């Protein structure tokens, strides 16, 4: 989780990722930032995020992003 927070802070340092629950809905992450984030996650965590998983529910908080990463690592 710490590495994920670091990646998020590199992309947009103005958000408290430990508590924010509306990263997409609150427009803290825009579409270009999400694409960069996906690329970083895939490289760092050795997963491939399928297009069907790129939905706001999976990216609204660091916790939900980490849950997606863990799910993909188990597959």
C-alpha positions, 0 to 999 in steps of 0.5 A: 500500500505504501508504494501505491501511495507513493505512486499516487503522490508522484502523479498528484501530490495535493491529495490525502490518499490515505483518507480520500474516498472520491478520487475519480468522483471528486475529480482528483484523478482525471483520465490522463492521470488514471492512464499514467497510474495504470501504467505505473501499477502494471509495471510496479506490481506486475499485473495487467489491468483489463479494460473492464476493470477501469471503472470509478469504483476501482479507482475512487480510493487507494484502498479500492485500487489496492484491492484491485491489484491484490485481486489481479495478483491472485489470478 
